[in-house]
Amino acid sequence: MDHVEIIEVSPRDGIQNEKTLLSTDTKLELIRRATEAGAGRIEVTSFVNPKRVPQMADAEAVANALARGTGKHIGLTLNRRGFDRALATGLDEANFVVVASDTFSRKNQGVGTEDSIAAFREIAAEPQPIRIAVTIAASFGCPFEGEVPLARLMQVVESCVAANPVEIALADTIGVATPRDVTERVGAVRRAFPDMPIRLHLHNTRNTGIANAWAGIEAGARALDASFGGVGGCPFAPRATGNIATEDLLYMLHRSGVKTGMDLDLAIETAEWLQAQLGHEVPGMVMKAGGFPNAAA
């Protein structure tokens, strides 16, 4: 374990739950700063119903204005319509969301889990000019059904892997996982599908995000989502606050000898800048304390 990929999600998950609606130009500046800080893959927007998520109403405007060739740009999609919108903008990758619990799936996407899987598999079966990854939301727990049994998660994972995505992400959408949960579930997916790259999308809602990230790396995940300043949350999951702060994650990894290709100082600067744009204090801790002199990328 000498390198971990960080996917910056602040332009999408980071701001989708914010009361302050950032302008298209501000979002593009955030993406530019993420690129400058070394983020090779950035989730730039989501192609969802603008009436339900007004923060993402300018998805096409953001995607169409991106500087191409500066890294991989990802668009989040929940259904066929969203995927087609992402495809039309020429993004590098579409991240399709399938929810592990049926109740949350219906509240988040308007269809049951099986319908969502069917839509994903239909898209993945067609020749596509972009990479298609899948995120299994509520992989560690559901805000409405409670515990998501491992057997249920593996059933959903198996159905999605059959469509041959480029990557599968396990998402702790409401921040309930513990390191033991992460070790168990990442390990189960690795044993069942040893050649499938695993990404983790972890929330720090209950202050377990960083510990979970380390457990995930040790269990075999090689990519982690994070958001500058720790901003973020799901609009349709009660009290689902806070992603892992990118700069906090970088500090832990770099001090532990794990390379990411990102610059901690620039990440801190961007977190401070984003805090100013949002007009309120954000959860990140390293941006307040600063790095340690011996930290090295």
C-alpha positions as CSV (number, residue, x, y, z in Angstrom):
1,M,0.0,0.0,0.0
2,D,2.1,2.9,-1.2
3,H,-0.4,4.9,-3.3
4,V,-4.1,5.7,-2.9
5,E,-6.2,7.6,-5.5
6,I,-8.3,10.5,-4.1
7,I,-11.5,11.4,-6.1
8,E,-12.5,15.0,-5.2
9,V,-16.3,15.2,-4.9
10,S,-16.8,18.7,-3.5
11,P,-18.1,20.1,-6.8
12,R,-21.0,17.6,-6.5
13,D,-21.6,15.9,-3.2
14,G,-19.8,18.7,-1.4
15,I,-22.2,21.5,-2.4
16,Q,-25.5,19.6,-3.3
17,N,-26.9,20.1,0.3
18,E,-25.8,23.7,0.7
19,K,-28.3,26.6,1.1
20,T,-25.9,28.8,-0.7
21,L,-26.1,28.2,-4.5
22,L,-22.7,28.7,-6.0
23,S,-22.5,30.2,-9.5
24,T,-21.3,28.2,-12.5
25,D,-18.1,30.2,-12.5
26,T,-17.5,29.5,-8.8
27,K,-18.0,25.8,-9.4
28,L,-15.5,25.9,-12.3
29,E,-13.0,27.7,-10.1
30,L,-13.4,25.0,-7.5
31,I,-12.8,22.3,-10.1
32,R,-9.7,24.2,-11.4
33,R,-8.4,24.5,-7.9
34,A,-8.9,20.7,-7.3
35,T,-7.0,20.0,-10.5
36,E,-4.2,22.3,-9.4
37,A,-4.0,20.5,-6.1
38,G,-3.4,17.3,-7.9
39,A,-6.8,15.6,-8.1
40,G,-6.7,13.3,-11.1
41,R,-10.4,12.4,-11.0
42,I,-13.1,14.9,-10.0
43,E,-16.8,14.4,-9.6
44,V,-17.9,17.7,-11.2
45,T,-21.7,17.6,-11.1
46,S,-24.7,15.4,-11.1
47,F,-27.4,15.0,-13.7
48,V,-30.5,15.0,-11.5
49,N,-33.8,16.7,-11.4
50,P,-33.0,20.4,-10.8
51,K,-36.3,20.9,-9.0
52,R,-35.2,18.4,-6.4
53,V,-31.5,19.4,-6.3
54,P,-31.3,23.0,-7.4
55,Q,-27.6,23.2,-6.5
56,M,-27.0,21.0,-9.6
57,A,-29.3,22.8,-12.0
58,D,-26.4,24.0,-14.1
59,A,-24.9,20.5,-14.7
60,E,-24.6,21.0,-18.5
61,A,-23.2,24.4,-18.2
62,V,-20.5,23.2,-15.8
63,A,-19.7,20.1,-17.9
64,N,-19.5,22.0,-21.2
65,A,-17.2,24.7,-19.8
66,L,-14.6,22.3,-18.4
67,A,-11.0,22.5,-19.5
68,R,-10.5,19.2,-21.3
69,G,-7.4,17.2,-20.9
70,T,-6.8,18.3,-17.3
71,G,-7.8,15.1,-15.6
72,K,-10.8,12.8,-15.6
73,H,-14.2,14.5,-15.0
74,I,-17.0,12.4,-13.6
75,G,-20.8,13.0,-13.7
76,L,-23.2,11.4,-11.2
77,T,-26.3,9.8,-12.7
78,L,-29.3,8.1,-11.1
79,N,-31.2,6.8,-14.2
80,R,-31.2,6.6,-18.0
81,R,-32.2,10.2,-18.5
82,G,-29.3,11.4,-16.3
83,F,-26.8,9.1,-18.0
84,D,-27.9,10.4,-21.5
85,R,-27.4,14.0,-20.3
86,A,-23.9,13.2,-19.0
87,L,-23.1,11.4,-22.2
88,A,-24.1,14.4,-24.3
89,T,-21.6,16.7,-22.5
90,G,-18.6,14.5,-23.3
91,L,-17.5,13.8,-19.7
92,D,-14.9,11.1,-19.2
93,E,-16.9,9.0,-16.8
94,A,-20.4,8.4,-15.6
95,N,-20.9,7.2,-12.0
96,F,-24.3,5.4,-11.8
97,V,-25.9,5.1,-8.4
98,V,-27.7,2.0,-7.2
99,V,-29.1,2.0,-3.6
100,A,-28.7,-1.1,-1.5
101,S,-32.0,-0.6,0.3
102,D,-35.3,-0.5,-1.5
103,T,-37.0,2.2,0.6
104,F,-34.1,4.6,0.2
105,S,-33.9,3.8,-3.5
106,R,-37.5,4.9,-3.9
107,K,-37.0,8.1,-1.9
108,N,-33.7,9.0,-3.6
109,Q,-34.4,7.8,-7.2
110,G,-38.1,7.2,-7.4
111,V,-37.7,3.5,-8.3
112,G,-36.8,0.3,-6.4
113,T,-33.4,-1.2,-6.3
114,E,-34.1,-3.9,-8.9
115,D,-35.4,-1.3,-11.3
116,S,-32.3,0.8,-10.8
117,I,-30.0,-2.3,-11.4
118,A,-31.9,-3.1,-14.5
119,A,-31.4,0.5,-15.9
120,F,-27.7,0.3,-15.1
121,R,-27.2,-3.1,-16.7
122,E,-29.1,-1.9,-19.8
123,I,-26.8,1.1,-20.2
124,A,-23.6,-1.0,-19.5
125,A,-24.6,-3.6,-22.1
126,E,-24.5,-1.0,-24.8
127,P,-21.2,0.2,-26.4
128,Q,-20.4,3.5,-24.6
129,P,-17.7,6.1,-25.4
130,I,-17.2,6.8,-21.6
131,R,-16.2,4.9,-18.6
132,I,-19.1,3.6,-16.4
133,A,-18.6,3.0,-12.7
134,V,-21.3,2.2,-10.2
135,T,-21.8,3.3,-6.6
136,I,-23.8,1.2,-4.2
137,A,-25.4,3.8,-1.9
138,A,-26.4,2.8,1.7
139,S,-23.8,0.0,1.6
140,F,-23.4,0.1,5.4
141,G,-26.9,1.2,6.6
142,C,-30.1,2.8,5.5
143,P,-31.8,5.8,7.1
144,F,-35.2,4.2,6.7
145,E,-34.7,0.4,6.9
146,G,-31.8,0.4,9.4
147,E,-29.2,-2.3,9.0
148,V,-28.4,-3.5,5.5
149,P,-27.4,-7.2,5.9
150,L,-24.1,-8.2,4.2
151,A,-26.0,-10.8,2.2
152,R,-28.3,-8.1,0.8
153,L,-25.3,-5.9,-0.1
154,M,-23.5,-8.8,-1.9
155,Q,-26.7,-9.6,-3.8
156,V,-26.7,-6.0,-5.2
157,V,-23.0,-6.0,-5.8
158,E,-23.1,-9.2,-7.7
159,S,-25.9,-7.9,-9.9
160,C,-23.9,-4.8,-10.7
161,V,-20.6,-6.5,-11.2
162,A,-22.2,-8.7,-13.8
163,A,-22.5,-5.6,-16.0
164,N,-18.7,-5.2,-15.9
165,P,-18.3,-1.6,-14.5
166,V,-14.8,-0.2,-14.5
167,E,-15.1,0.3,-10.7
168,I,-17.5,-0.4,-7.9
169,A,-17.8,2.0,-5.0
170,L,-19.3,1.2,-1.6
171,A,-20.9,4.3,-0.1
172,D,-21.5,4.9,3.6
173,T,-24.2,7.4,2.6
174,I,-25.3,8.2,6.1
175,G,-22.0,7.8,7.9
176,V,-22.9,4.8,10.2
177,A,-20.0,2.5,9.3
178,T,-17.2,1.5,11.7
179,P,-13.8,0.2,10.7
180,R,-14.9,-3.4,11.4
181,D,-17.9,-2.9,9.0
182,V,-15.5,-1.5,6.3
183,T,-13.1,-4.4,6.8
184,E,-15.8,-7.0,6.5
185,R,-17.6,-5.5,3.5
186,V,-14.6,-4.5,1.4
187,G,-13.1,-7.9,2.2
188,A,-16.3,-9.7,1.1
189,V,-16.3,-7.9,-2.2
190,R,-12.6,-8.5,-2.8
191,R,-13.0,-12.2,-2.1
192,A,-16.0,-12.5,-4.5
193,F,-14.6,-10.3,-7.2
194,P,-10.8,-10.1,-6.8
195,D,-10.3,-8.2,-10.1
196,M,-12.9,-5.5,-9.5
197,P,-11.4,-2.2,-8.4
198,I,-13.0,-1.0,-5.2
199,R,-13.6,2.7,-4.2
200,L,-15.0,3.9,-1.0
201,H,-17.4,6.9,-0.5
202,L,-17.3,7.6,3.3
203,H,-19.1,10.2,5.3
204,N,-17.8,11.5,8.6
205,T,-21.3,12.0,10.1
206,R,-20.4,10.2,13.3
207,N,-16.7,11.0,13.3
208,T,-15.6,7.6,12.0
209,G,-14.7,8.6,8.4
210,I,-10.9,8.8,8.7
211,A,-10.7,5.5,10.7
212,N,-13.0,3.9,8.1
213,A,-10.8,5.2,5.3
214,W,-7.7,3.5,6.8
215,A,-9.6,0.3,7.4
216,G,-10.7,0.4,3.8
217,I,-7.2,0.8,2.5
218,E,-5.9,-2.0,4.6
219,A,-8.8,-4.2,3.3
220,G,-7.9,-3.5,-0.3
221,A,-9.7,-0.4,-1.5
222,R,-7.4,1.7,-3.7
223,A,-9.6,4.8,-4.2
224,L,-11.3,7.1,-1.8
225,D,-13.8,9.9,-2.3
226,A,-13.2,13.1,-0.3
227,S,-14.4,16.7,-0.2
228,F,-12.5,19.9,0.5
229,G,-13.3,21.1,4.0
230,G,-15.5,18.1,4.7
231,V,-18.5,19.7,3.1
232,G,-21.4,17.6,1.8
233,G,-24.4,15.5,2.5
234,C,-27.3,13.8,0.9
235,P,-30.5,15.9,0.5
236,F,-32.7,12.8,0.8
237,A,-31.1,11.1,3.8
238,P,-31.9,12.6,7.2
239,R,-28.9,14.0,9.0
240,A,-26.5,12.6,6.4
241,T,-23.8,15.3,6.9
242,G,-20.2,15.7,6.0
243,N,-17.8,13.9,3.7
244,I,-14.2,13.1,4.7
245,A,-12.3,16.4,4.4
246,T,-9.8,16.0,1.6
247,E,-7.0,17.8,3.5
248,D,-7.6,15.7,6.6
249,L,-7.3,12.5,4.5
250,L,-4.2,13.8,2.8
251,Y,-2.5,14.6,6.1
252,M,-3.2,11.1,7.5
253,L,-2.1,9.3,4.3
254,H,1.0,11.4,3.6
255,R,2.2,11.2,7.3
256,S,1.7,7.4,7.0
257,G,3.9,7.2,3.9
258,V,1.0,6.7,1.4
259,K,1.3,8.8,-1.7
260,T,-1.7,10.4,-3.4
261,G,-0.2,12.8,-5.9
262,M,-2.1,15.7,-4.3
263,D,-0.6,18.7,-2.5
264,L,-1.7,19.2,1.1
265,D,-1.0,22.9,1.2
266,L,-3.1,23.6,-1.9
267,A,-5.8,21.4,-0.5
268,I,-5.9,23.5,2.6
269,E,-6.0,26.7,0.6
270,T,-8.9,25.4,-1.4
271,A,-10.8,24.3,1.7
272,E,-10.4,27.9,3.1
273,W,-11.5,29.4,-0.2
274,L,-14.5,27.1,-0.4
275,Q,-15.5,28.0,3.2
276,A,-15.4,31.7,2.2
277,Q,-17.7,31.0,-0.8
278,L,-20.2,29.1,1.3
279,G,-20.2,31.8,4.0
280,H,-20.0,29.5,7.0
281,E,-17.5,27.4,8.9
282,V,-16.9,23.9,7.4
283,P,-16.0,20.8,9.3
284,G,-12.4,20.2,8.1
285,M,-9.8,20.1,10.9
286,V,-6.4,20.2,9.2
287,M,-7.4,23.5,7.5
288,K,-7.7,24.9,11.0
289,A,-4.6,23.3,12.6
290,G,-2.3,23.3,9.5
291,G,0.0,20.5,8.4
292,F,3.0,19.3,10.3
293,P,6.5,20.3,9.0
294,N,7.6,16.8,8.2
295,A,4.4,15.9,6.2
296,A,5.4,14.9,2.6
297,A,3.2,14.1,-0.4
